[in-house]
Amino acid sequence: MNGRNVVIGILSVLLVVLQWRLWIADGGVAHTHQLKQQVRALNHDNEQMRTRNAALDAEVRDLGSGVAAIEARARTTLGMIREGETFYLVVTP
């Protein structure tokens, strides 16, 4: 075996190691793709939470601003009625 074959063998092993590092190991292409997918999923979740928080914030401001919002909430959530009103429950078959 001459020196040229040794150099080719070493370079081949080095190429395989570097390719493994590029495609498979942490920090490689596969890992980067997985991290990008996680970031997209988390951004989607964050956007849903922002929308939910904005709705809750608006509801809190409505409840704090007047009696009408509190009354509407009591009617829909608790089924409360005013004195003198008649409650009708419609049941569909």
N, CA and C of each residue as an Amber inpcrd file, in Angstrom:
protein
   279
   0.8510000  -1.1710000   0.0000000   0.0000000   0.0000000   0.0000000
   0.9020000   1.2410000   0.0000000   0.6840000   2.0790000  -0.9460000
   1.5530000   3.2450000  -1.0310000   0.9200000   4.4300000  -0.3030000
   1.6130000   5.5390000  -0.2620000   1.1760000   6.7360000   0.4480000
  -0.0860000   7.3370000  -0.1330000  -0.2510000   7.1860000  -1.4410000
  -1.4400000   7.7520000  -2.0940000  -2.7040000   7.0460000  -1.6070000
  -2.6630000   5.7330000  -1.4770000  -3.8210000   4.9800000  -0.9980000
  -4.1500000   5.3300000   0.4580000  -3.1410000   5.5850000   1.2600000
  -3.3600000   5.9650000   2.6500000  -4.0610000   7.3220000   2.7110000
  -3.6110000   8.2590000   1.9010000  -4.2170000   9.5920000   1.8750000
  -5.6670000   9.4870000   1.4090000  -5.9250000   8.7060000   0.3690000
  -7.2910000   8.5290000  -0.1210000  -8.1580000   7.8790000   0.9560000
  -7.6290000   6.9100000   1.6680000  -8.3710000   6.2630000   2.7580000
  -8.6990000   7.2390000   3.8760000  -7.7480000   8.0420000   4.2620000
  -7.9640000   9.0220000   5.3240000  -8.9950000  10.0570000   4.8760000
  -8.8600000  10.5420000   3.6540000  -9.8160000  11.5250000   3.1370000
 -11.2200000  10.9320000   3.0230000 -11.3160000   9.6700000   2.6580000
 -12.6260000   9.0080000   2.5740000 -13.2790000   8.9160000   3.9450000
 -12.5040000   8.5160000   4.9430000 -13.0340000   8.4330000   6.2990000
 -13.4430000   9.8210000   6.7860000 -12.6440000  10.8210000   6.5090000
 -12.9520000  12.1890000   6.8930000 -14.2240000  12.6700000   6.2090000
 -14.4060000  12.3270000   4.9410000 -15.6120000  12.7010000   4.2110000
 -16.8460000  12.0600000   4.8250000 -16.7530000  10.7860000   5.1850000
 -17.8860000  10.0940000   5.8120000 -18.2210000  10.7290000   7.1480000
 -17.2310000  11.0400000   7.9490000 -17.4630000  11.6590000   9.2550000
 -18.1140000  13.0290000   9.0940000 -17.6330000  13.8140000   8.1590000
 -18.1970000  15.1420000   7.9500000 -19.6200000  15.0720000   7.3930000
 -19.8900000  14.1260000   6.5050000 -21.2430000  13.9500000   5.9830000
 -22.1950000  13.5110000   7.0990000 -21.7390000  12.6220000   7.9630000
 -22.5670000  12.1870000   9.0870000 -22.8920000  13.3840000   9.9750000
 -21.8920000  14.1830000  10.2310000 -22.0820000  15.3730000  11.0710000
 -23.0590000  16.3520000  10.4120000 -22.9940000  16.5050000   9.1040000
 -23.8530000  17.4320000   8.3890000 -25.3010000  16.9670000   8.3740000
 -25.5510000  15.7000000   8.1090000 -26.9120000  15.2190000   7.8810000
 -27.5890000  14.6390000   9.1090000 -26.8470000  14.0300000  10.0240000
 -27.4800000  13.2430000  11.0850000 -27.2710000  13.8250000  12.4790000
 -26.1120000  14.2690000  12.8040000 -25.7750000  14.6680000  14.1750000
 -26.5300000  15.9260000  14.5910000 -26.5200000  16.1970000  15.9260000
 -27.1240000  17.4260000  16.4440000 -26.4740000  18.6320000  15.7750000
 -27.3180000  19.5730000  15.3900000 -26.8210000  20.7480000  14.6990000
 -26.7600000  20.5560000  13.2000000 -27.0640000  19.3590000  12.7240000
 -27.0560000  19.0890000  11.2980000 -28.3700000  19.4930000  10.6520000
 -28.5350000  19.1260000   9.4070000 -29.7040000  19.5100000   8.6290000
 -30.9880000  18.9490000   9.2360000 -30.9860000  17.6760000   9.6250000
 -32.1950000  17.0550000  10.1870000 -32.5960000  17.7330000  11.4980000
 -31.6250000  18.0010000  12.3430000 -31.8990000  18.6540000  13.6220000
 -32.4080000  20.0760000  13.4080000 -31.8220000  20.7790000  12.4690000
 -32.2540000  22.1470000  12.1620000 -33.6850000  22.1490000  11.6390000
 -34.0210000  21.1990000  10.7740000 -35.3870000  21.0940000  10.2470000
 -36.3800000  20.8280000  11.3780000 -36.0230000  19.9380000  12.2880000
 -36.8890000  19.6250000  13.4310000 -37.0980000  20.8710000  14.3050000
 -36.0410000  21.6250000  14.5420000 -36.1530000  22.8360000  15.3560000
 -37.0240000  23.8920000  14.6760000 -36.9200000  24.0080000  13.3540000
 -37.7610000  24.9620000  12.6340000 -39.2300000  24.5780000  12.7310000
 -39.5320000  23.2810000  12.6720000 -40.9160000  22.8300000  12.8360000
 -41.4360000  23.1620000  14.2290000 -40.6060000  22.9650000  15.2440000
 -41.0100000  23.2910000  16.6070000 -41.2650000  24.7900000  16.7580000
 -40.4320000  25.6100000  16.1460000 -40.6150000  27.0590000  16.2140000
 -41.9270000  27.4530000  15.5640000 -42.2520000  26.8740000  14.3910000
 -43.5200000  27.1790000  13.7230000 -44.7030000  26.7890000  14.6050000
 -44.6430000  25.6110000  15.2230000 -45.7340000  25.1620000  16.0930000
 -45.8860000  26.0840000  17.2950000 -44.7840000  26.4820000  17.8940000
 -44.8430000  27.3810000  19.0510000 -45.3410000  28.7680000  18.6670000
 -44.9610000  29.2510000  17.5000000 -45.4720000  30.5400000  17.0360000
 -46.9780000  30.4750000  16.8220000 -47.4570000  29.3640000  16.2820000
 -48.9000000  29.1820000  16.0890000 -49.6120000  29.1760000  17.4420000
 -49.0680000  28.4410000  18.4070000 -49.6590000  28.4030000  19.7540000
 -49.6550000  29.7900000  20.3940000 -48.5610000  30.5230000  20.2240000
 -48.4750000  31.8810000  20.7840000 -49.5290000  32.7910000  20.1840000
 -49.7600000  32.6780000  18.8840000 -50.7630000  33.5160000  18.2380000
 -52.1610000  33.1920000  18.7660000 -52.4460000  31.9100000  18.9720000
 -53.7350000  31.5290000  19.5460000 -53.8860000  32.0830000  20.9600000
 -52.8190000  32.0330000  21.7400000 -52.8690000  32.5630000  23.1060000
 -53.0320000  34.0830000  23.1130000 -52.3900000  34.7690000  22.1690000
 -52.5670000  36.2240000  22.0820000 -54.0200000  36.5680000  21.7890000
 -54.6360000  35.8260000  20.8620000 -56.0370000  36.0700000  20.5240000
 -56.9250000  35.8090000  21.7290000 -56.6680000  34.7080000  22.4330000
 -57.4480000  34.3660000  23.6270000 -57.2710000  35.4230000  24.7100000
 -56.0480000  35.8640000  24.9180000 -55.7850000  36.8860000  25.9290000
 -56.4670000  38.2050000  25.5900000 -56.4890000  38.5700000  24.3140000
 -57.1580000  39.8050000  23.9140000 -58.6530000  39.7150000  24.1890000
 -59.2500000  38.5480000  23.9070000 -60.6810000  38.3730000  24.1740000
 -60.9670000  38.4320000  25.6680000 -60.1230000  37.7990000  26.4740000
 -60.3100000  37.8340000  27.9260000 -60.1040000  39.2460000  28.4740000
 -59.1330000  39.9640000  27.9270000 -58.8920000  41.3360000  28.3620000
 -60.1020000  42.2140000  28.0560000 -60.6740000  42.0430000  26.8690000
 -61.8610000  42.8230000  26.5050000 -63.0320000  42.4750000  27.4150000
 -63.1750000  41.2090000  27.7630000 -64.2600000  40.7930000  28.6510000
 -64.0790000  41.3770000  30.0490000 -62.8560000  41.3820000  30.5400000
 -62.5820000  41.9520000  31.8670000 -62.8870000  43.4400000  31.8660000
 -62.4820000  44.1500000  30.7970000 -62.7750000  45.5870000  30.7180000
 -64.2860000  45.8340000  30.6580000 -65.0180000  44.9800000  29.9130000
 -66.4800000  45.1180000  29.8450000 -67.1160000  44.8960000  31.2090000
 -66.6660000  43.8560000  31.9110000 -67.2390000  43.5560000  33.2250000
 -66.9360000  44.6640000  34.2290000 -65.8010000  45.2780000  34.0990000
 -65.4300000  46.3430000  35.0240000 -66.0810000  47.6760000  34.6980000
 -66.6020000  47.8140000  33.4940000 -67.0890000  49.1290000  33.0830000
 -68.5540000  49.3750000  33.3900000 -69.3590000  48.3430000  33.5860000
 -70.7600000  48.6400000  33.8210000 -71.5820000  47.4430000  34.2290000
 -72.8030000  47.7640000  34.6290000 -73.7340000  46.7600000  35.1190000
 -74.2890000  45.9280000  33.9660000 -74.4230000  46.5140000  32.7860000
 -75.0190000  45.8110000  31.6530000 -74.2060000  44.5710000  31.2800000
 -72.8950000  44.6960000  31.2990000 -72.0510000  43.5500000  30.9600000
 -72.1580000  42.4700000  32.0260000 -72.2100000  42.8580000  33.2780000
 -72.3450000  41.8840000  34.3650000 -73.6960000  41.1940000  34.2710000
 -74.7440000  41.9550000  33.9770000 -76.0780000  41.3720000  33.8410000
 -76.1300000  40.3960000  32.6660000 -75.5390000  40.7670000  31.5420000
 -75.5290000  39.8750000  30.3790000 -74.7780000  38.5930000  30.6980000
 -73.6850000  38.7090000  31.4050000 -72.8980000  37.5230000  31.7840000
 -73.7040000  36.6320000  32.7290000 -74.4080000  37.2170000  33.6940000
 -75.2210000  36.4450000  34.6370000 -76.3660000  35.7440000  33.9080000
 -76.9670000  36.4150000  32.9300000 -78.0740000  35.8130000  32.1810000
 -77.5990000  34.6180000  31.3570000 -76.4950000  34.7740000  30.6510000
 -76.0420000  33.6960000  29.7670000 -75.3590000  32.5680000  30.5250000
 -74.5530000  32.9030000  31.4990000 -73.7840000  31.8790000  32.2020000
 -74.5930000  31.1970000  33.3010000 -75.2920000  31.9870000  34.0870000
 -75.9820000  31.4490000  35.2580000 -77.4790000  31.2460000  35.0460000
 -78.0060000  31.7200000  33.9220000 -79.4270000  31.5530000  33.6420000
 -80.3200000  32.4250000  34.5190000 -79.8320000  33.5370000  34.9780000
 -80.6000000  34.4090000  35.8660000 -81.6050000  35.2380000  35.0610000
 -82.7110000  35.5790000  35.7060000 -83.7310000  36.4310000  35.1000000
 -84.0880000  37.5360000  36.0820000 -84.6580000  38.6020000  35.5570000
 -85.0680000  39.7160000  36.4170000 -86.4170000  39.4030000  37.0600000
 -86.6720000  40.1270000  38.0960000 -87.9700000  39.9950000  38.7560000
 -89.0580000  40.4730000  37.7950000 -90.1080000  39.6830000  37.6600000
 -91.2140000  40.0180000  36.7740000 -91.0660000  39.4250000  35.3790000
 -89.9110000  38.8870000  35.0450000 -89.7220000  38.2460000  33.7440000
 -90.1890000  36.8010000  33.8200000 -90.5700000  36.2500000  32.6890000
 -90.9670000  34.8470000  32.6090000 -89.9050000  34.1040000  31.8130000
 -89.4610000  32.9960000  32.3620000 -88.4310000  32.1900000  31.7240000
 -89.0910000  31.0980000  30.8930000 -88.7150000  30.9840000  29.6500000
 -89.1980000  29.9330000  28.7780000 -88.0050000  29.0960000  28.3370000
 -88.1510000  27.7950000  28.4510000 -87.1240000  26.8650000  27.9950000
 -87.6930000  26.1070000  26.8140000 -87.0940000  26.2640000  25.6480000
 -87.5450000  25.5870000  24.4410000 -86.6780000  24.3580000  24.2430000
 -87.3070000  23.2060000  24.2250000 -86.5900000  21.9510000  24.0520000
 -86.9250000  21.3950000  22.6750000 -85.8950000  21.1590000  21.8790000
 -86.1310000  20.5880000  20.5580000 -86.0420000  19.0760000  20.6480000
 -86.9200000  18.3800000  19.9140000 -86.9200000  16.9140000  19.9930000
 -85.6800000  16.2940000  19.3770000
